[in-house]
Amino acid sequence: MAIAKTNFTARKRNLLLMASFGVAAAGVAIAQEVTPVNSATALQLPENPNIYGAPLPSIVKATAIINGEVITQTDVDQRIALLAIANSQKVPEDEVERLRQQILRNLIDETLQIQAAKTEEIIIKSTEIDRTLSRIAGNMKQTPEQMTDYLASNGSSIRTIRRQIEGEIAWRRLQSAKIESGISVGDDEVKAVIEKLEAPKGTEEFRIGEIFLAANTANRAEVMANAQKITTALQQGASFAAYARQYSEASTSAVGGDLGWIRPEQLPDAIAASVRGMAANSLSAPIEIPGGYSIIAVLDKRKVLTADPRNAVLNLKQVSIRFPAGTAPALANATVTRFAEASQNIGGCGGAEKLAAEFKGEVVQSDQVQMKELPGPLQEMMVPMQIGQATRPFGSIEEGVRVLVMCGRDEASSSAPTFEQVYAQLNEERVNTRARRYLRDLRRDAVIDYR
């Protein structure tokens, strides 16, 4: 998300602190001419007081001032905490300082975006931010109030997210007002793209994510070590998109490193060689290429303009059986064996309830399920299945064993993208290109004071 300008209250507090500093300085100058007076005498304070209670929280401290807008150390630290929450893991100590620098750069860019939007009289109402915030909280199965407490308890704040939301909306509207209106895409361009897309029909292509780390002769070993640390974190479950946004030095970092659908021959030779042997949902080791190292994720794979059975939309019934705690393994395994045999003779989707009754199980129906969103092993089982068939049992004795019965299957179309889809993509690419140039110009013209 883009990030809006500093919260007014925080900014006001910093300005007041600066004003107080100016008054104190003036007081020193006067003191040189008159007899010093201890202004705290009336309080009758002890000379060596004992201090009780916990230390004060992190003080709001100016890190950079962008055209008069303050970005504080607190802003940076709370954004780091938000990243840790998103990745469900603590940021390694040896990564914190470098991450601070990256987040500060992001905050500066996004502050410039917000300032430019306000110059164009683009105002984001609090009610708009509230609606988006409610949706985010709902996705986390929390109320906004619960999310506020959760963020605070993990070192972040609701202000951080509100700032991100405001910035994202403002930057999007600024692009619409300043850039999109000047973009044009011709019909001949669209037709040429469609012809080019249809030429490689049947060849294999991959949806690729990339984290690129620039390196030179002097720092190559250091960058490689960092790439290996990132790879380890990703293998342990960290979000690829989040790491790409924070660490990748490629232009795709803003979209989580997503390169889209690419054929191997369109990639550098070293990357292409690795990608060809990778399965969907897999991650490469750091790959050395001219200019640095790339970490590649194969997010998906398909054959060009060829129907992918995994794109099918399914109507399913799930039959689940559970075992009481303490059930002997031999007894449970015997029941699973009988359950497997019965499910293979289920007699169509209408037999799910009968199967559940026989094994004292339960049935759950789910429609409009995309096969590609199921776990990989289930996809492999279900690709050749016909309507009315059931999968082999899966799960565990502790958490329950289940089968999926296929009640309906709608295959996806394998046609080329439509004229309208290609037009929209070309238009978006040109908007993004001009947006990057616009941001570059904002950086060039900005007055930035680092503290």
C-alpha positions, 0 to 999 in steps of 0.5 A: 500500500502507499503511505499517506503523510504524517498524522497531523497530531504527531506533526503538531506535537513535533512542531510544538517540541521544536517551538519549545526548544526555541523558547529554551534557547532564548531563555539561555541567552537572557540568563547570561544577562540576569541572575539565574532563577531556578524555575522548579524551586516552587515544586520542592523536588528531591535532589536524588529521586527514586524512579518508579514504573515502566520506562516511557514508550518510544519517543516520537523522533524526527527522522526526515522532513519532506517538504515540511512533512515529518516522518518520525522514527516511530513511524519507521518502527511501527511499519517494521512491526506491521511487516513482522505481523504480516509475515507472522514472524519477528524481523531478524536482529541483523536485518532491522537496520537495513529494513529501517532504511528501506522503509524510510525510503518507502515512506518518503516516496509515499509522502511525496505522493500524498503531497502531490495529491493534495496539491491537486486538491484530492482530499481523502475523507476519514469515512473512506478510510474507515470503510477500508479499515473495516474490510481489513479488520473483517478479513482478520475476523476482528472489529476495528477496535480489536485490530487497534488493540492487536496492533498496539500489543505488537508494537504497531498502531492503527495510525500506521494502517490508516496512513497506508490506506490514505496514501493508496487511495490518494496515489490511485486518484492522482494517477487517474487525474494526472496520467490516465487521461493522457494515455491512448492505445490504438486498435492496431496495437491491440490486434498486434498483441493478440496475434503475438499471443496466439503465435506460441499456442501450446508452449509452456509458460510460468507465472514468475515472482522475482526478488532481485538484489543488485551486486557488484564486485566489491559487495557480491559476497555480502549480497549473496549472503543476504539473498540466502537469508531471504531464501531461508525466511521464504522457505520457512513461510514468509510472504514472498510478496512482502519480502519483494516489496521490501528488498527487491531492487527491481521495478516489480517490487511495488507489485510484490515481485510479480512478473506475470506470465512469462515463457522461459525464453523471455528470461535471462539464460540462468533464470530460464534454466532454473525455471524450466525444471521447477514445479508450481509453488516452488522457490529457487536458490539465489541465481547469479545473473549479470548485475546481481542475484535473483530469487525466483518463485514459480507461482503457477505454470500452464500451456499457452492457450491450452485449457488447464484442468486445474482452472475448472470450477467444482461443486463438491461435497465433503464427507468427514469422519472423526475418531474419539480421543484415545482410539486405538490406531489399529481400530482407526486404521481399520475404519479408514480402510472400510471408509476408503472402500465405501467411498469408491463405491459411493454411487454419485454425489447423492450417496454422500449422505448415506456414506456419512450416516454409515460412518457417523460422519458429516457432510458439507457442501461447497460450490464454485470451488476453483480446483487450483485453490485446493492443496496440491495433492488434492489437485493431482487426485481430482484432475482425472476425476469425473462427476460422481467420483470421490477422492481417496481419504485424506487427513489424519486420525487426530483431526479427522479423515475425509473425502471430496465427492465431485458433484459438478465440474465446469471447465475453463475456456482456453481462448486468447484474451479478448480485445478489451482485456488486452486494451486494459493491460496495455493501458495499465502498463503505460499508466505504470510507466508514467507513474514511475516517471512522475514519482521520479520527478517528485523526488527530484523536486522535493526538499528533504531534510534528514535528522 
